Amino acid sequence: MEDKKWDLMALASIPFMMTLGNSMFIPVLPVIEREINITAFQSSLIISAYSITAILCIPVSGYLSDKWGRKKIMVPSLLVVAAGGAVSAFAAWQLDKPYLLILLGRIVQGVGSAGAFPVVLPTVGDIFKEEEQVSHGLGIIETANTLGKVLSPIIGALLAVLVWYMPFMSVPVLSMVSVLLVWFLVKVPQTKQKEDKPFSVFLTGIKKTFHFNGRWLYTVFFIGGILMFVLFGVLFHLSSLLEDQYYIKGAVKGLLLAVPLLFLCSISYLSGKLIGENKQKMRGFILIGAALTTISLVFVKEDMSLIWLLALLSSAGIGIGMALPCLDALITEGIKKEERGLVTSFYSSMRFVGVAAGPPVTALLMKHQSDVIYFVLGAASSLIIAAAFAGIRPSKNS
């Protein structure tokens, strides 16, 4: 694995940069509303336009990466992200009424992001031969993704202090860094797949894959979506709670938001190293992680101290961090290389659905007490336990 460390570092830059380039806008949205005179709903579309576009485009990029090659999709996709970021940055910097052009740039970014991070997962499966190395590599990728989430509220707030549109300016810069790293450092092994294979033949292979593996694949898709739904629901509510109940704003708020994510990030890395190629262990980590998340969330109360709140949410973050690398490994190691891109793209789409659904559902629940919000999120986590018991059943020697 030592000879592939630079490949892995370059690939890890993609989820890190993509997450940073999207999530950093969350703490800056109120500033954007004031600067360009838009409503809260309009500002939320700056995030949603990106995610929804990515959901629609991810399966296409997955198929094309299987047909043409991973690197041939990732590099142009990152350039599209940079172009979309440049459009939004120019609009915010130069126009008196920049909103529609900012939104257009974010849509273009969403198209590009669909061919970036979702293609990273099958690429890790391609460059490593041993399943234990794949699991470790996926743990690092998941850690980079989470690290982007940890740093994004802090960096977003700090950039906005300089000038409100600076986060938009950073997107093309971050994307071009990933372009250079992937172009020069990632060496994807040549495969013997036929590039001229008809789509109908490819589709037949996908149907067979889902016919024989459908139960555990659909389960992994479902669990991935629920985990992201719970995570972003928690972050959305915690962000509001810190301001409304604890009167904490600015950089300090960003640091506190990062605490549960820091635990998630650390455990993701350890989980990826520990599971190896043992699918029984992966299932066990998912079950334990889901149980820990469920128990932590249902104990959150309306009037508890900030320290106890952060402790319980960090515990939930540990549970989520245990499960995520296991899902990545199950998908990547259980599917043939020539179909891996499209199948993992469905998984990535489900995760984006969870990201998109968590905040608005939590916003509706915020009309009630915090107890109700976390009971619902805990109940969602408990569904993972039932799903994993029923749907993920590896053989004892796997």
C-alpha positions as CSV (number, residue, x, y, z in Angstrom):
1,M,0.0,0.0,0.0
2,E,3.0,2.3,0.6
3,D,3.6,2.6,-3.2
4,K,0.1,3.9,-3.7
5,K,0.1,6.5,-0.9
6,W,0.4,9.5,-3.3
7,D,-2.5,8.1,-5.4
8,L,-4.6,7.8,-2.3
9,M,-3.7,11.3,-1.1
10,A,-4.7,12.8,-4.5
11,L,-8.0,10.9,-4.5
12,A,-8.7,11.9,-0.9
13,S,-8.3,15.5,-2.0
14,I,-11.5,15.2,-4.0
15,P,-14.0,14.5,-1.2
16,F,-12.1,16.9,1.0
17,M,-12.3,19.8,-1.5
18,M,-15.8,19.0,-2.7
19,T,-17.2,18.9,0.9
20,L,-15.3,22.0,1.9
21,G,-16.5,23.8,-1.3
22,N,-20.1,23.1,-0.5
23,S,-20.5,23.0,3.3
24,M,-18.6,26.2,3.9
25,F,-21.6,28.1,2.5
26,I,-23.9,27.0,5.4
27,P,-22.6,29.4,8.0
28,V,-22.3,32.2,5.4
29,L,-25.9,32.0,4.1
30,P,-27.3,34.8,6.4
31,V,-24.5,37.1,5.3
32,I,-25.3,36.4,1.6
33,E,-29.0,37.1,2.3
34,R,-28.2,40.6,3.6
35,E,-25.6,41.4,0.9
36,I,-27.7,40.6,-2.2
37,N,-31.2,41.1,-0.6
38,I,-32.6,37.6,-0.9
39,T,-34.9,35.5,1.3
40,A,-33.9,32.6,3.5
41,F,-35.6,30.2,1.1
42,Q,-33.7,31.7,-1.9
43,S,-30.4,31.3,0.0
44,S,-31.2,27.7,0.8
45,L,-31.4,27.0,-3.0
46,I,-27.7,27.8,-3.2
47,I,-27.1,24.6,-1.3
48,S,-30.0,22.6,-2.7
49,A,-29.4,23.4,-6.4
50,Y,-25.9,21.8,-6.1
51,S,-27.1,18.7,-4.3
52,I,-30.2,18.0,-6.5
53,T,-28.2,18.4,-9.7
54,A,-25.6,16.0,-8.4
55,I,-28.3,13.4,-7.5
56,L,-29.6,13.5,-11.1
57,C,-26.2,13.3,-12.7
58,I,-24.4,10.8,-10.5
59,P,-25.7,7.6,-12.3
60,V,-24.6,8.9,-15.7
61,S,-21.1,9.7,-14.4
62,G,-20.9,6.2,-12.8
63,Y,-21.8,4.5,-16.1
64,L,-19.3,6.6,-18.1
65,S,-16.5,5.9,-15.6
66,D,-17.1,2.2,-16.1
67,K,-17.1,2.6,-19.9
68,W,-14.3,5.2,-20.4
69,G,-12.2,5.0,-17.3
70,R,-12.2,6.7,-13.9
71,K,-9.5,9.4,-14.5
72,K,-11.1,10.4,-17.8
73,I,-14.3,11.3,-15.9
74,M,-12.8,12.7,-12.7
75,V,-10.4,15.3,-14.3
76,P,-13.0,16.9,-16.7
77,S,-15.6,16.8,-13.9
78,L,-13.3,18.7,-11.5
79,L,-12.7,21.3,-14.3
80,V,-16.5,21.7,-14.6
81,V,-16.7,22.3,-10.9
82,A,-14.0,25.0,-11.2
83,A,-15.9,26.6,-14.1
84,G,-19.2,26.6,-12.2
85,G,-17.4,28.1,-9.2
86,A,-15.8,30.8,-11.4
87,V,-19.3,31.7,-12.7
88,S,-20.7,32.1,-9.2
89,A,-17.6,34.0,-8.0
90,F,-17.8,36.4,-10.9
91,A,-21.5,37.1,-10.3
92,A,-21.0,37.7,-6.6
93,W,-18.0,40.0,-7.2
94,Q,-19.2,42.1,-10.2
95,L,-23.0,42.1,-10.5
96,D,-25.5,44.2,-8.7
97,K,-28.1,41.5,-8.9
98,P,-26.0,38.3,-8.9
99,Y,-28.5,35.7,-7.5
100,L,-29.6,34.0,-10.7
101,L,-26.1,33.7,-12.1
102,I,-24.8,32.4,-8.7
103,L,-27.5,29.8,-8.8
104,L,-26.5,28.8,-12.4
105,G,-22.9,28.5,-11.3
106,R,-23.9,26.2,-8.4
107,I,-26.0,24.0,-10.8
108,V,-22.9,23.7,-13.0
109,Q,-20.9,22.7,-9.9
110,G,-23.4,20.1,-9.1
111,V,-23.0,18.5,-12.6
112,G,-19.2,18.4,-12.1
113,S,-19.4,17.1,-8.6
114,A,-21.4,14.1,-9.8
115,G,-18.3,12.9,-11.7
116,A,-15.8,13.7,-8.9
117,F,-16.4,12.2,-5.4
118,P,-18.8,9.3,-6.5
119,V,-16.1,8.0,-8.9
120,V,-13.4,8.1,-6.2
121,L,-14.9,5.0,-4.4
122,P,-14.6,2.6,-7.3
123,T,-11.2,4.0,-8.2
124,V,-9.9,3.0,-4.8
125,G,-11.2,-0.5,-5.5
126,D,-9.4,-0.5,-8.8
127,I,-5.9,0.6,-7.6
128,F,-5.6,-1.9,-4.7
129,K,-5.6,-5.6,-5.1
130,E,-6.1,-6.8,-1.5
131,E,-9.5,-6.3,0.1
132,E,-7.9,-5.2,3.3
133,Q,-6.0,-2.5,1.5
134,V,-9.3,-1.4,-0.2
135,S,-11.0,-1.1,3.2
136,H,-8.1,0.9,4.6
137,G,-8.1,3.2,1.6
138,L,-11.8,3.7,1.8
139,G,-11.5,4.6,5.5
140,I,-9.0,7.3,4.5
141,I,-11.4,8.6,1.8
142,E,-14.3,8.7,4.3
143,T,-12.0,10.5,6.8
144,A,-11.1,13.1,4.2
145,N,-14.8,13.6,3.4
146,T,-15.5,14.1,7.1
147,L,-12.5,16.3,7.6
148,G,-13.9,18.6,5.0
149,K,-17.1,18.8,7.0
150,V,-15.1,19.5,10.2
151,L,-13.2,22.4,8.7
152,S,-15.9,23.9,6.4
153,P,-17.9,25.9,9.0
154,I,-14.7,27.4,10.4
155,I,-13.1,28.2,7.1
156,G,-16.4,29.5,5.6
157,A,-16.8,31.9,8.5
158,L,-13.2,33.1,8.4
159,L,-13.3,33.7,4.6
160,A,-16.5,35.7,4.9
161,V,-14.9,38.0,7.4
162,L,-12.5,39.1,4.7
163,V,-15.2,39.7,2.1
164,W,-18.6,38.0,1.9
165,Y,-18.1,36.5,-1.6
166,M,-14.7,35.0,-0.7
167,P,-16.1,31.5,-0.2
168,F,-17.3,31.6,-3.9
169,M,-13.8,32.7,-4.9
170,S,-12.3,29.7,-3.2
171,V,-14.2,27.0,-5.1
172,P,-12.3,27.2,-8.4
173,V,-9.0,27.3,-6.5
174,L,-9.9,24.2,-4.5
175,S,-11.0,22.4,-7.6
176,M,-7.9,23.2,-9.5
177,V,-5.7,21.9,-6.7
178,S,-7.5,18.5,-7.0
179,V,-7.2,18.6,-10.8
180,L,-3.4,18.9,-10.5
181,L,-3.1,16.2,-7.8
182,V,-5.3,13.7,-9.7
183,W,-3.6,14.4,-13.1
184,F,-0.1,14.0,-11.9
185,L,-0.4,11.5,-9.0
186,V,-3.2,9.0,-9.7
187,K,-2.3,6.0,-11.8
188,V,-5.4,3.9,-12.4
189,P,-4.5,0.3,-13.6
190,Q,-5.5,-0.5,-17.2
191,T,-8.5,-2.8,-17.4
192,K,-9.3,-5.2,-20.1
193,Q,-13.0,-4.1,-20.3
194,K,-14.3,-3.4,-23.8
195,E,-15.0,0.2,-24.3
196,D,-17.4,-0.5,-27.2
197,K,-19.6,-2.8,-25.1
198,P,-23.2,-1.9,-26.0
199,F,-25.3,-0.2,-23.3
200,S,-27.8,-3.1,-23.5
201,V,-25.2,-5.6,-22.6
202,F,-23.9,-3.4,-19.8
203,L,-27.5,-3.0,-18.5
204,T,-28.0,-6.8,-18.6
205,G,-24.9,-7.2,-16.4
206,I,-26.2,-4.6,-13.9
207,K,-29.6,-6.3,-13.7
208,K,-27.9,-9.6,-13.0
209,T,-25.8,-7.9,-10.3
210,F,-28.9,-6.5,-8.6
211,H,-30.7,-9.8,-9.0
212,F,-28.1,-11.8,-7.1
213,N,-27.0,-9.0,-4.7
214,G,-30.1,-6.9,-4.5
215,R,-30.9,-7.6,-0.8
216,W,-27.6,-6.3,0.6
217,L,-27.1,-3.6,-2.0
218,Y,-30.5,-2.0,-1.3
219,T,-29.8,-2.3,2.4
220,V,-26.5,-0.5,2.0
221,F,-28.1,2.2,-0.1
222,F,-30.8,2.7,2.6
223,I,-28.4,2.8,5.5
224,G,-26.1,5.3,3.7
225,G,-29.1,7.6,3.1
226,I,-30.3,7.3,6.7
227,L,-26.9,8.1,8.1
228,M,-26.5,11.2,6.0
229,F,-30.1,12.2,6.9
230,V,-29.3,11.9,10.6
231,L,-25.9,13.6,10.4
232,F,-27.1,16.7,8.5
233,G,-30.3,16.9,10.6
234,V,-28.2,17.0,13.8
235,L,-25.8,19.6,12.3
236,F,-28.7,21.8,11.1
237,H,-30.4,21.8,14.5
238,L,-27.1,22.2,16.4
239,S,-26.3,25.3,14.3
240,S,-29.6,26.9,15.2
241,L,-29.4,25.8,18.8
242,L,-26.0,27.3,19.4
243,E,-27.3,30.7,18.4
244,D,-30.8,30.6,19.7
245,Q,-30.4,28.9,23.0
246,Y,-26.7,29.3,23.9
247,Y,-26.1,32.6,22.2
248,I,-22.9,31.5,20.5
249,K,-22.0,32.9,17.0
250,G,-19.2,33.4,14.6
251,A,-15.9,31.4,14.7
252,V,-16.7,29.9,18.2
253,K,-19.9,28.5,16.8
254,G,-18.0,27.0,13.9
255,L,-15.5,25.4,16.3
256,L,-18.3,23.8,18.4
257,L,-20.1,22.5,15.3
258,A,-16.9,20.8,14.4
259,V,-16.6,18.8,17.7
260,P,-19.0,15.9,16.8
261,L,-17.5,15.8,13.3
262,L,-14.0,15.6,14.6
263,F,-15.0,12.4,16.5
264,L,-16.7,11.1,13.4
265,C,-13.6,11.8,11.3
266,S,-11.2,10.1,13.8
267,I,-13.4,7.0,14.1
268,S,-13.9,6.7,10.3
269,Y,-10.2,6.4,9.9
270,L,-9.8,3.8,12.7
271,S,-12.8,1.9,11.4
272,G,-11.4,1.6,7.9
273,K,-8.1,0.2,9.3
274,L,-9.8,-2.3,11.7
275,I,-12.4,-3.9,9.4
276,G,-9.9,-5.2,6.9
277,E,-11.6,-7.6,4.5
278,N,-13.8,-9.2,7.1
279,K,-17.4,-8.7,6.1
280,Q,-18.7,-10.1,9.4
281,K,-16.7,-7.4,11.2
282,M,-18.2,-4.8,8.8
283,R,-21.7,-5.9,9.7
284,G,-20.8,-5.8,13.4
285,F,-19.4,-2.3,13.2
286,I,-22.6,-1.1,11.4
287,L,-24.8,-2.6,14.0
288,I,-22.8,-1.3,17.0
289,G,-22.5,2.1,15.3
290,A,-26.2,2.4,14.7
291,A,-27.0,1.3,18.2
292,L,-24.6,3.9,19.7
293,T,-26.1,6.6,17.5
294,T,-29.7,5.7,18.4
295,I,-29.0,5.6,22.2
296,S,-27.0,8.8,22.1
297,L,-29.8,10.7,20.2
298,V,-32.7,9.6,22.3
299,F,-31.0,10.8,25.5
300,V,-30.7,14.4,24.2
301,K,-33.0,16.7,26.2
302,E,-34.3,20.2,25.8
303,D,-32.7,21.7,28.9
304,M,-29.4,19.9,29.1
305,S,-26.1,21.7,29.4
306,L,-24.0,22.4,26.3
307,I,-21.2,20.1,27.5
308,W,-23.7,17.1,27.8
309,L,-25.3,18.0,24.5
310,L,-21.9,18.0,22.7
311,A,-20.9,14.8,24.4
312,L,-24.0,12.9,23.3
313,L,-23.8,14.3,19.7
314,S,-20.1,13.3,19.6
315,S,-21.1,9.8,20.7
316,A,-23.6,9.8,17.9
317,G,-20.8,10.9,15.6
318,I,-18.6,8.0,16.7
319,G,-21.5,5.6,15.8
320,I,-21.9,7.1,12.3
321,G,-18.1,7.1,11.9
322,M,-18.0,3.4,12.7
323,A,-20.6,2.5,10.0
324,L,-19.6,4.7,7.0
325,P,-16.3,3.0,5.9
326,C,-18.0,-0.4,6.3
327,L,-20.7,0.6,3.8
328,D,-18.0,1.9,1.3
329,A,-16.1,-1.3,1.6
330,L,-19.1,-3.6,1.2
331,I,-20.1,-1.8,-2.0
332,T,-16.6,-1.5,-3.5
333,E,-15.4,-5.1,-2.6
334,G,-18.7,-6.8,-3.5
335,I,-19.1,-5.6,-7.1
336,K,-17.2,-6.5,-10.3
337,K,-14.9,-3.7,-11.5
338,E,-16.7,-3.2,-14.8
339,E,-19.9,-2.4,-12.9
340,R,-18.5,-0.8,-9.8
341,G,-18.8,2.8,-11.0
342,L,-22.5,2.7,-11.7
343,V,-23.4,0.7,-8.6
344,T,-21.4,3.0,-6.3
345,S,-23.1,6.0,-8.0
346,F,-26.5,4.8,-6.8
347,Y,-25.0,4.6,-3.3
348,S,-23.6,8.1,-3.6
349,S,-27.0,9.3,-4.9
350,M,-28.7,7.9,-1.8
351,R,-26.2,9.7,0.4
352,F,-27.0,13.0,-1.4
353,V,-30.7,12.3,-0.8
354,G,-30.0,12.1,2.9
355,V,-28.0,15.3,2.8
356,A,-30.8,17.1,1.0
357,A,-33.6,15.8,3.2
358,G,-32.0,16.1,6.7
359,P,-32.1,20.0,7.1
360,P,-35.7,20.6,5.8
361,V,-37.2,17.8,7.8
362,T,-35.4,19.0,10.9
363,A,-36.6,22.5,10.2
364,L,-40.2,21.2,10.2
365,L,-39.6,19.4,13.5
366,M,-38.1,22.5,15.1
367,K,-41.6,23.7,15.8
368,H,-41.5,21.1,18.6
369,Q,-39.1,20.6,21.5
370,S,-35.6,19.3,20.9
371,D,-36.7,16.0,22.5
372,V,-39.0,15.3,19.6
373,I,-36.4,16.1,17.0
374,Y,-33.8,13.8,18.5
375,F,-36.4,11.1,19.1
376,V,-37.2,11.1,15.4
377,L,-33.6,11.1,14.4
378,G,-32.9,8.3,16.9
379,A,-35.8,6.3,15.5
380,A,-34.4,6.8,12.0
381,S,-31.1,5.4,13.3
382,S,-32.8,2.4,14.8
383,L,-34.1,1.5,11.4
384,I,-30.5,0.9,10.4
385,I,-30.2,-1.9,13.0
386,A,-33.3,-3.7,11.7
387,A,-32.1,-3.2,8.1
388,A,-28.6,-4.5,8.8
389,F,-29.9,-7.6,10.6
390,A,-32.2,-8.4,7.8
391,G,-30.3,-7.3,4.7
392,I,-26.6,-7.8,5.4
393,R,-25.8,-11.4,6.0
394,P,-22.3,-12.3,4.9
395,S,-21.1,-15.9,5.2
396,K,-19.2,-16.8,8.3
397,N,-15.9,-17.3,6.4
398,S,-16.2,-13.9,4.5
